[in-house]
Structure formats: C-alpha cells, structure tokens
Amino acid sequence: MTSLALLGWAAAVVTLARPVLTAPWLASQPRLAVWLWLGAELSVAGAVLAAGLLVAVPPAALAAGLAGIVAACKQALADLGAPNATLAVVGLVATSVLAARLLAALVVTFTTARRWRRRHRAALLPLARQDVGAGWTVVEHAAPVVYCLPGRPGQVVVTSAALDALTEAEFAAVLRHERAHLRGRHHVLVALAVAFRRALPGLPMADAAETEIRRLVEHLADDRASERHGRHAVATAIVQLADRTPRHALGAAGAADRVRRMLAPPTRPRARHRLVAAGAIGLLLAGPPAVAVASAGLAVEHATCSTGSSPTAAGPAASQSPGG
C-alpha cells in the first residue's frame, strides 16, 4: 500500500506540474519557479525509487537500517519463485535500474558539457582579438553574439559585430546579464533538468521542466540586468542578439518571450503566494521520505504491539505464577 501511495504521489506530481508551475503569478518569481520545477523532479524520482525499494524491503526491515535492507534483499533472492519474493526482486531490479539511469544521466550531462566548453575555449583562442581586463573576450565574427561559458574561470564572449551593434547601455546590460548567469551557476540548474529528461526520455514533464528552466534562468538574468540598466536597454539588446547562442553556453534565448516580459513586466505576487510556493517546495522534497518513514514507523509499532500482546509473550509469565 505504501508503494502504491508513493506511485500515486509521483503520478500526481507528473500530471499537475506543468499546469500549476506555469501559473501567471510565477512569471515574476523565476527563482521560485526554478526551484519548484527542480523540487517536482526530485520528488518524482524519490517517490518512484522509494516505491520500488519498499516493494523489495518491508517497512519494518527498512526501519532496521542498512542491515535490515540487506537481509530483506537476500531473503527475496533466496525465495525467488514465490509470488511475494518475485515481486520483491522485480521492485529491487526496477529501483536499481532507475537509480543507475539517473546517476548515468547526471555524469554524462555534466561531462559532455564540460568537454564541449573546454574544446570551445580552445577554438576561440586563435580568434580572440583581446581579453579585456573588465572580464570579457572579444572575437572577430560577422554575427552579433554575446554569451557566457561557465566553468573555472567563467568567461563572457563578445563578437566584434556585437560591439558595433549595441549601444553602451545595451552592452552594459548584456554584460550584467551574462555575469548573472555565471554568478548564479545557472548552467548547473539547466544541467539537472537535462539529466532528468535524459534519464526519463518520453516523459512530458521532463521535457517541460527542461524547457521551462532554460526560459526561467534567462528571466533571472534579465531581471538582474534590468535592476541597474533598465528594462528598455535589456529589451533592445535582446532584439539585437536574438537566439544566436551556441550549444552548452548561456545567452540570449527565447527572445520574443523575454522582450514582452521586459516591456510589460508581470505583477509581483503577494506575500502569501510566495509563502505558498515555498511551502510547496518543502512539501515536494519532504513528501516521499515522510511517507516512507511513517510507513516504517507504523510497521515497527504494529510489530512491537503484536509481540507484546501475543499469547507467546504472556505464556512464560503465566507459568511462573504461584498457582502454577
């Protein structure tokens, strides 16, 4: 029953994530929205993993810690062929496969991106005209492009055409936008969404989460740039640099949506909306562990109470009575 409840939780999160997390009032809170999406992904993965584990490991064994889990898995393998033991082995295998896919997706995503950025930096060196002390590299190129390459150290790349196309205010806004990406480590947030989608291909929520998080980190950087340089400068710079960002870099993507948001900023939500969002993040993260822990606690309590009130437990005491 606990496994079914956890699978129901995961199905509910998958179904409700997109309509709920794209609500209009979240448009002015991109940071909260990003963490809601990541919390939903972690909640789904945690619920499915816990459901599979609890099929293989009874809650009472789970409460006994690592020794209880190992003993339960060994017992299931030893009894393979019996209906309950077969179901337990299936749950254990499914959990192991999903955990391996998630881990492999994380490793592949981060390794691939790091390797690409290293090669891209090496390819830029012969083209670089100057490395300005203020922290950006100028490259001779006919297309106006500005983007950042995350890593150590992070690097902002500017083409010569972008320098010619942008006004001083627009260029300052773009630089602040890219530095906001680097300081906020937005590439890590995007990579987590990419890894989740890679681990669960074909899941609509995974596709939506990656799309939304890519969009939201651009909104985060736009908001930071507009605080100092104004929304008009950010909007015009977006138009000049629309959608020319290389793969595995962060820069001006989703131009039309971002320009509309800069020129017609969304209404800021009330404090209670922010509290609801923060509470939802906590619920998403704590929900599956709480269900598993509560189930284990109830199983231990039931086993303890049953043992304490059983005739077997009362027998020896009765045999030692004066009348015996």
Secondary structure, 3 states (H helix, E strand, C coil): CHHHHHHHHHHHHHHHHHHHHCCHHHHHCHHHHHHHHHHHHHHHHHHHHHHHHHHHCCHHHHHCCHHHHHHHHHHHHHCCCCHHHHHHHHHHHHHHHHHHHHHHHHHHHHHHHHHHHHHHHHHHHHHEEEEECCCEEEECCCCCCEEEECCCCCEEEEEHHHHHHCCHHHHHHHHHHHHHHHHHCHHHHHHHHHHHHHHCCCCHHHHHHHHHHHHHHHHHHHHHHHHHHCHHHHHHHHHHCCCCCCCCCEECCCHHHHHHHHHCCCCCCCHHHHHHHHHHHHHHHHHHHHHHHHHHHHHHHHHHHHHHHCHHHHHHHHHCCCCC
